[in-house]
Amino acid sequence: MSLVGKLTTEILMVAPHHEFHDVWARRPHHISKVSPAKLPKVHLHSGDWGTVGYVLAWQYVIDGKDHVVKGVVEAIDEENKTVTCRIVEGDLLKEYKSFKIIIQSILKGEATWVCWTFEYEKLNKNIPHPIKILEFAIHLSEELDDHLVEK
């Protein structure tokens, strides 16, 4: 059994793809205002918002339990509307040797799709695949989409 995995999902959004990308690339702290119950705190640990190499610290809630994580933004691709973040500290690394999050906003015709990809390596075979974290990302995306459409 392989400990290395990859989960991907695509979600249809209403908001323009460039707005969704802009929030994740330059203003992720804004998401805690949109969804404070799921993501009570996002702050800049080091670097500058919207630049490759900036480090974020997140506090998030899944199943009523608080979690923390710190990630470094390794890439921001404006042409492909992609943000790549590698987790460097926090609760995820208690179960995963490595964890990378890739968020892409895709324009297909007139529709906006958001693609979440998790690339990870579990510490052992008893660790579950990060399905709950993927569900969390889906719900967070839906709340962000609702907010971007309302503004």
Secondary structure, DSSP 8 states (H G I E B T S, - for coil): --SEEEEEEEEEESS-HHHHHHHHHH-GGGHHHH-TTT--EEEEEES-TTSTT-EEEEEEEETTEEEEEEEEEEEEETTTTEEEEEEEEEGGGGTEEEEEEEEEEEEETTEEEEEEEEEEEESSTTS--SHHHHHHHHHHHHHHHHHHHH-
